Amino acid sequence: MTSQLYKLSITLLFVGACMGKKKFDKQNAEERCQLLEDCEVLDMYGYSSINECDDELRNTYNECDDYDKKAAKECIDELKKMNCQDVYDERFPPACGHACKDAPVD
C-alpha cells in the first residue's frame, strides 16, 4: 500500500510540474495582465483593458516549435512573485523568454 501511494504521489507531482503550451498561455496572460492592471500600466503596454491584454497574450505560445516546459513553469512562478516596481523597471523573468525562443514576448 505504501509503495502504491508513493508511486501515485510521484506521478501526480510529475503531472503537476508539466505545463503544456495551452496552460502556459492561459496562466501567462492571466498573471501578466493582472499585474499590469494592478500596477495601472495597461495603457503603457498598449492595452485599453485587461480583456484586450488577455486576448492578445492568450495565444502567444500556442504555435511554439521549441517550447520549454521547465522554463514555462519557472516563468509563471516568477511572475507570481513580481511587484509593481519590477514592472516599472521592466524586470520580467528571463525564464519567460526561454519558454519559447520564437515567441514575440520578452
C-alpha positions as CSV (number, residue, x, y, z in Angstrom):
1,M,0.0,0.0,0.0
2,T,2.8,2.4,0.9
3,S,4.5,1.7,-2.4
4,Q,1.4,2.4,-4.3
5,L,0.9,5.7,-2.5
6,Y,4.5,6.7,-3.2
7,K,4.1,5.9,-6.9
8,L,0.9,7.9,-7.1
9,S,2.5,10.8,-5.3
10,I,5.4,10.8,-7.7
11,T,3.1,10.6,-10.7
12,L,0.9,13.5,-9.5
13,L,4.0,15.6,-8.8
14,F,5.3,14.9,-12.3
15,V,2.0,15.6,-14.0
16,G,1.5,18.8,-11.9
17,A,5.0,20.0,-12.9
18,C,4.3,19.7,-16.6
19,M,2.9,22.7,-18.2
20,G,1.6,22.4,-21.7
21,K,1.6,25.3,-24.1
22,K,-2.2,25.9,-23.7
23,K,-2.0,26.0,-19.9
24,F,1.1,28.2,-20.1
25,D,-0.6,30.6,-22.5
26,K,-3.6,31.0,-20.1
27,Q,-1.5,31.4,-16.9
28,N,1.0,33.7,-18.6
29,A,-1.8,36.0,-19.9
30,E,-3.6,36.0,-16.6
31,E,-0.6,36.7,-14.5
32,R,0.9,39.4,-16.7
33,C,-2.4,41.2,-17.4
34,Q,-3.5,41.2,-13.8
35,L,-0.1,42.6,-12.8
36,L,-0.2,45.3,-15.4
37,E,-3.7,46.2,-14.3
38,D,-2.8,46.2,-10.6
39,C,0.1,48.5,-11.3
40,E,-2.1,50.7,-13.5
41,V,0.2,50.5,-16.6
42,L,-2.0,48.6,-19.1
43,D,-2.0,51.6,-21.3
44,M,1.8,51.9,-21.2
45,Y,1.9,48.4,-22.7
46,G,-0.6,49.3,-25.4
47,Y,-3.8,47.8,-23.8
48,S,-7.0,49.6,-23.2
49,S,-8.3,46.9,-20.8
50,I,-7.4,43.7,-19.1
51,N,-9.6,41.8,-21.5
52,E,-7.6,43.2,-24.5
53,C,-4.4,42.3,-22.8
54,D,-5.6,38.8,-22.1
55,D,-6.9,38.3,-25.7
56,E,-3.6,39.4,-27.2
57,L,-1.4,37.3,-24.9
58,R,-3.6,34.2,-24.7
59,N,-2.1,32.5,-27.8
60,T,1.4,33.8,-27.7
61,Y,3.0,30.3,-27.2
62,N,0.4,28.1,-28.8
63,E,2.3,27.8,-32.1
64,C,5.8,27.5,-30.5
65,D,8.1,24.9,-32.0
66,D,10.7,25.0,-29.3
67,Y,8.6,25.1,-26.2
68,D,10.4,24.5,-22.8
69,K,8.1,23.2,-20.1
70,K,10.6,23.8,-17.3
71,A,11.2,27.4,-18.3
72,A,7.4,28.0,-18.6
73,K,6.8,26.8,-15.1
74,E,9.6,28.9,-13.8
75,C,8.2,31.9,-15.7
76,I,4.8,31.6,-14.1
77,D,6.4,31.0,-10.6
78,E,8.5,34.2,-11.0
79,L,5.6,36.3,-12.5
80,K,3.6,35.5,-9.3
81,K,6.4,37.0,-7.2
82,M,6.6,40.2,-9.2
83,N,5.6,43.6,-7.8
84,C,4.9,47.0,-9.4
85,Q,8.5,48.1,-9.0
86,D,9.6,45.2,-11.1
87,V,7.0,46.2,-13.8
88,Y,8.1,49.8,-13.7
89,D,11.7,48.7,-14.1
90,E,10.7,46.2,-16.9
91,R,12.3,43.3,-15.0
92,F,10.2,40.4,-16.3
93,P,11.5,36.9,-15.5
94,P,14.2,35.8,-18.0
95,A,12.6,32.3,-18.0
96,C,9.6,33.7,-19.8
97,G,11.8,34.5,-22.8
98,H,13.2,30.9,-22.6
99,A,9.8,29.2,-22.6
100,C,9.7,29.7,-26.4
101,K,12.6,31.2,-28.2
102,D,10.5,32.3,-31.2
103,A,7.7,33.9,-29.2
104,P,7.3,37.7,-29.5
105,V,7.4,38.2,-25.7
106,D,10.4,39.2,-23.7
